[in-house]
Amino acid sequence: DPAIRMKRFPSVYRGVVLEMGMMPRALNGEEITCYGVRYRTAEGVDDVVWGTNLRTAFRDAKAGLGDEVEILKIGRKTVEEGKAPMNLYKVARIKSAA
């Protein structure tokens, strides 16, 4: 698909999922609500990855709260002309919370 641009070196995020869903986010000086995943790294640092595509990527990986995961940002896709491209992710569950 020519609308999908692959990144040369994917961004990789790894940690235990603390929260996922619609969350407030400051963007360009205003607060908006976006889909995000908050996770804690092995070093104990909490971080958030943002993107609508995360919902699908987590469902496909059968991963959820408490699971240790690896999230790869694999590219971007133009969804609508004039709008920001959507980030595309691939999620792998490393260790289940159960």
VENGI-V468248 format. One record per backbone hydrogen bond with DSSP energy under -0.5 kcal/mol. CO is the residue of the C=O (numbers start at 1). NH is the residue of the N-H. If there is no record, write none. Layout:
BEGIN
CO/NH, CO/NH
END
This chain:
BEGIN
1/4, 3/5, 3/78, 4/6, 5/76, 11/73, 13/71, 15/69, 16/40, 17/66, 19/38, 21/36, 23/34, 25/27, 25/32, 27/30, 30/27, 30/32, 32/25, 32/34, 34/23, 35/51, 36/21, 37/49, 38/18, 38/19, 39/47, 40/16, 41/44, 45/41, 47/39, 49/37, 51/54, 52/55, 52/56, 53/57, 54/58, 55/59, 56/60, 57/61, 58/62, 58/63, 59/62, 64/67, 67/17, 67/69, 68/94, 68/95, 69/15, 70/72, 70/92, 71/13, 71/73, 72/74, 72/90, 73/11, 74/7, 75/88, 76/5, 77/79, 77/86, 80/83, 86/77, 88/74, 88/75, 90/72, 92/70, 92/94, 95/68
END
